[in-house]
Amino acid sequence: MSKLIMFNKPFDVLSQFTDKGTENGPRRTLSDFIDVKGVYPAGRLDRDSEGLMLLTDDGRLQAKISNPKHKMPKTYWAQVEGIPDAEAIRKLQQGVTLKDGITLPARAQIIDEPVHLWPRTPPIRVRKSIPDTWIALTLREGRNRQVRRMTAAVGHPTLRLIRAQIGAWRLDDLPVGQWSEIKE
């Protein structure tokens, strides 16, 4: 039976098990949190993004989750600068023109701050004169830094980004920095 692990990746952690480091020394990786042998990430999550990652020892499952041709939906919570109006949300829903082409249509809506949210270290920059808003975006493609580029393209840069769901797997109340094995 294959292993499948859900992990709530903290901010500033690489989505790989090893790192050659930088001039400032080694960076935190998955190996600082997960001690299970033989599992590998099914997809990536940028170092400055947080939330749900899936890891497995099953190559076929890994490909199904991470390969864009399968178009597995992924839901993100984005804390954005400003308050998006109906037109900005409509643009996100219909597809946004980026340097590498138009994105596929996405589900997009303004949401309340997520319930089980943990504090981010370090916290986001806060500007008293500019409010922020949480939006939920569900994508069926995975371009590099896509959510951040989409929100910036509609005039609302992302301040914090959390992946909340991949397919049927949901982050729910899994604590940041913790993992759990899913029994299939």
C-alpha positions as CSV (number, residue, x, y, z in Angstrom):
1,M,0.0,0.0,0.0
2,S,1.4,3.4,-0.9
3,K,2.0,6.2,1.6
4,L,0.3,9.6,1.2
5,I,1.2,12.4,3.6
6,M,-0.4,15.8,4.1
7,F,1.9,18.5,5.3
8,N,1.1,22.1,6.3
9,K,4.3,23.8,5.0
10,P,5.3,26.9,7.0
11,F,6.5,30.2,5.4
12,D,10.2,30.2,4.4
13,V,10.6,26.4,3.9
14,L,11.8,24.9,0.7
15,S,9.5,22.2,-0.8
16,Q,12.3,19.7,-1.1
17,F,14.3,17.5,1.3
18,T,17.8,18.9,0.7
19,D,19.4,22.3,0.2
20,K,22.9,23.2,-0.7
21,G,22.4,26.4,1.2
22,T,23.4,30.0,0.4
23,E,26.1,32.4,1.6
24,N,23.8,32.8,4.7
25,G,23.9,29.1,5.4
26,P,21.4,26.3,4.9
27,R,17.7,27.0,4.5
28,R,14.8,25.0,6.1
29,T,13.6,22.1,4.1
30,L,11.0,19.3,4.3
31,S,13.5,17.2,6.2
32,D,13.3,19.6,9.1
33,F,9.7,18.5,9.6
34,I,9.1,15.1,7.9
35,D,11.1,12.0,8.9
36,V,9.4,9.5,6.6
37,K,11.7,7.7,4.2
38,G,10.9,7.2,0.5
39,V,8.2,9.9,0.1
40,Y,8.5,12.8,-2.3
41,P,6.5,16.0,-2.9
42,A,3.7,15.8,-5.4
43,G,4.1,19.3,-6.7
44,R,5.8,22.3,-5.3
45,L,5.0,25.3,-3.2
46,D,7.1,28.4,-3.3
47,R,9.3,29.2,-0.3
48,D,7.3,32.3,0.5
49,S,3.9,30.4,0.3
50,E,2.4,28.3,3.0
51,G,-0.1,25.5,3.4
52,L,-1.0,22.1,2.0
53,M,1.6,19.9,0.4
54,L,1.1,16.2,-0.5
55,L,4.0,13.7,-0.4
56,T,3.8,10.1,-1.6
57,D,6.0,7.1,-2.4
58,D,3.7,6.2,-5.4
59,G,5.0,7.6,-8.6
60,R,1.7,7.2,-10.5
61,L,-0.2,9.1,-7.7
62,Q,2.6,11.8,-7.6
63,A,2.1,12.4,-11.4
64,K,-1.7,12.5,-11.1
65,I,-1.5,15.2,-8.4
66,S,1.3,17.3,-9.8
67,N,1.1,17.0,-13.6
68,P,-0.8,20.0,-15.1
69,K,-2.3,17.8,-17.8
70,H,-4.6,16.2,-15.1
71,K,-5.9,19.6,-14.2
72,M,-6.4,18.7,-10.5
73,P,-8.0,21.7,-8.8
74,K,-6.0,23.5,-6.2
75,T,-7.5,26.1,-3.9
76,Y,-5.5,29.0,-2.5
77,W,-6.3,31.6,0.1
78,A,-4.7,34.9,-0.8
79,Q,-4.5,37.9,1.4
80,V,-4.3,40.8,-1.0
81,E,-3.6,44.5,-0.8
82,G,-6.8,46.6,-1.1
83,I,-10.4,45.5,-1.6
84,P,-11.0,43.9,-5.0
85,D,-14.2,45.1,-6.7
86,A,-16.5,43.0,-8.8
87,E,-14.5,43.7,-12.0
88,A,-11.3,42.4,-10.4
89,I,-13.0,39.2,-9.3
90,R,-14.6,38.8,-12.7
91,K,-11.2,39.1,-14.4
92,L,-9.8,36.4,-12.1
93,Q,-12.8,34.2,-12.9
94,Q,-12.5,34.6,-16.7
95,G,-8.7,34.4,-17.0
96,V,-6.0,37.0,-16.7
97,T,-3.4,37.9,-19.4
98,L,0.1,37.3,-18.0
99,K,3.4,37.5,-19.9
100,D,3.1,33.7,-20.6
101,G,-0.4,33.9,-21.9
102,I,-4.0,34.0,-20.6
103,T,-4.7,31.9,-17.6
104,L,-7.6,29.4,-17.6
105,P,-10.8,30.6,-15.9
106,A,-10.6,30.2,-12.1
107,R,-13.1,30.2,-9.3
108,A,-12.6,33.4,-7.3
109,Q,-14.4,35.0,-4.5
110,I,-13.9,37.2,-1.5
111,I,-13.8,35.3,1.8
112,D,-13.6,36.0,5.5
113,E,-10.2,35.4,7.1
114,P,-9.8,31.6,7.3
115,V,-10.8,30.2,10.7
116,H,-7.8,28.0,11.6
117,L,-5.2,30.5,10.5
118,W,-1.9,30.5,12.2
119,P,0.3,33.5,12.7
120,R,3.0,33.9,10.0
121,T,6.6,34.4,11.0
122,P,7.6,37.0,10.0
123,P,4.2,38.8,9.7
124,I,3.2,40.4,6.5
125,R,3.8,44.1,6.0
126,V,0.8,46.1,7.2
127,R,0.0,49.6,5.9
128,K,-2.6,51.4,7.9
129,S,-3.7,53.4,5.0
130,I,-4.4,50.4,2.7
131,P,-6.8,47.6,3.8
132,D,-6.3,44.0,2.9
133,T,-8.8,41.3,1.8
134,W,-8.8,37.5,1.7
135,I,-9.8,35.8,-1.5
136,A,-10.2,32.1,-2.4
137,L,-8.9,31.1,-5.9
138,T,-9.3,27.7,-7.3
139,L,-7.0,26.9,-10.3
140,R,-6.7,23.9,-12.7
141,E,-3.2,24.8,-13.9
142,G,0.0,25.4,-12.2
143,R,2.2,28.1,-13.7
144,N,5.1,29.6,-11.8
145,R,3.9,32.0,-9.1
146,Q,0.6,32.1,-10.8
147,V,-1.7,33.3,-8.0
148,R,0.7,36.1,-7.1
149,R,0.9,37.2,-10.8
150,M,-2.9,37.0,-11.3
151,T,-3.7,39.1,-8.3
152,A,-1.1,41.7,-9.2
153,A,-2.4,41.8,-12.7
154,V,-5.8,42.9,-11.4
155,G,-4.3,45.5,-9.1
156,H,-4.2,43.6,-5.8
157,P,-0.7,42.2,-5.0
158,T,-0.7,39.1,-2.8
159,L,0.6,39.7,0.8
160,R,0.2,36.1,2.0
161,L,-0.6,32.9,0.1
162,I,-1.8,29.7,1.6
163,R,-2.7,26.5,-0.4
164,A,-5.9,25.2,1.3
165,Q,-6.9,22.2,-0.9
166,I,-5.5,19.9,-3.6
167,G,-8.3,17.9,-5.3
168,A,-10.3,16.3,-2.4
169,W,-7.5,16.7,0.2
170,R,-8.1,19.7,2.5
171,L,-5.8,21.5,4.9
172,D,-8.6,21.8,7.5
173,D,-7.1,22.3,11.0
174,L,-3.7,20.5,10.4
175,P,-1.3,22.7,12.4
176,V,1.5,24.6,10.6
177,G,4.7,22.5,10.5
178,Q,2.8,19.3,11.1
179,W,2.0,16.3,8.9
180,S,-0.4,13.4,9.0
181,E,-0.5,10.2,7.0
182,I,-3.7,9.7,5.0
183,K,-5.1,6.2,5.1
184,E,-6.6,5.5,1.7
